[in-house]
Amino acid sequence: LWEICMATSITIPYTEDILASANLSPTELADITRLAGAAKLFADGRLTLGQAAKLYGQSRVEFMATLVRHGYSCVNLTADDAEDELRFGNGG
């Protein structure tokens, strides 16, 4: 079964003074916005790491490195999930 996925885009209006104030090109603003959106959706648990990476246009490993490089967490475990992981890692 083949699934056809059509890409769509989001338009974010801005004025030239925003670019000038932030010293960004339109391409840089688009990249920062796309990364922030993907990182937020991942952090909130709305997307998996793989889905967020796909949204940003990278592999999972590349996206994890990008998140860390830009100060985002590449782990989104809840406190309960973290405790479960620690218990599992310690043999029970």
N, C-alpha and C positions, 0 to 999 in steps of 0.2 A: 504494500500500500504506500503510494507516494503522496506526500503532503506538500501542497504548494503554499509557500509563505510569501506574501507580497510585502515588501518593505514600505513603510510609510515614514513620514517625518513630522517633526514638531517645529513650529515657527515661534521664536521668541523675539518680540519686538524690542528694539533698543535704539538709542540715538547715538550719533557719532561722539557726543561728549562723554558717553560711558566708556567707549573704546579709548578715547584720549586720556581720560582720568585714570583708567586702569593700565594704560600703555600696552594695549593689546590689539592684535589684528582681528578681523572677523573670524578667521580660522582658529586662532588661539582661543577666542571667547567660546566658539562652538565646541572645541575640544574640552575645555575646562568645564563647561556646562554639561556635556555628555558624561564626563567622568564623575562629576558630583552627583548627577542623577542616578547613574548606575551604582555608585558607592552607597548612596542613601537607600535605594531599593533593596540592595543586598543587606545592609546593616539592619533594616527594618524587617528582614525576613520575607519580603515580598517576592524576591527573586533569589534563586540559588546562585552560588558563585559562578557556575557555568553560564547561567542565563545572563547574569550581570556582565560577565566577560564578553559574551556574544553581543550584548547591547553596546558595549564599548568598542567592540571590534578586535578583540584580542583572544588568545587562548587563555585557559584558566590559569596556567602558570605565569604567563606574561601579565595577566590582570592582577594576580596576587602581588607580583613585584611592583606593578604600577601603584596599587593601593598603598603599599608600605612606603614607597618613594614619596608619595604625596601626603603622607600622614594619616591615612585611613587604616582602619583595622581590616585584616583579611580573615577574621574569625567573627562569627556572629552567634556564638553559643549563649543561651540563657544561663543563669546561675545553676539551675537544675541540670541542664545538659552538661555543664562543665563538671559538676559533682559526679554525674554518671560516668563521664569520660575518665575522671581521676580514679573512681572506684574500679572501673573496668581495667584501667592500666595497672592498678595495684593488685590485680588478681581477684577482684570480687567485691 
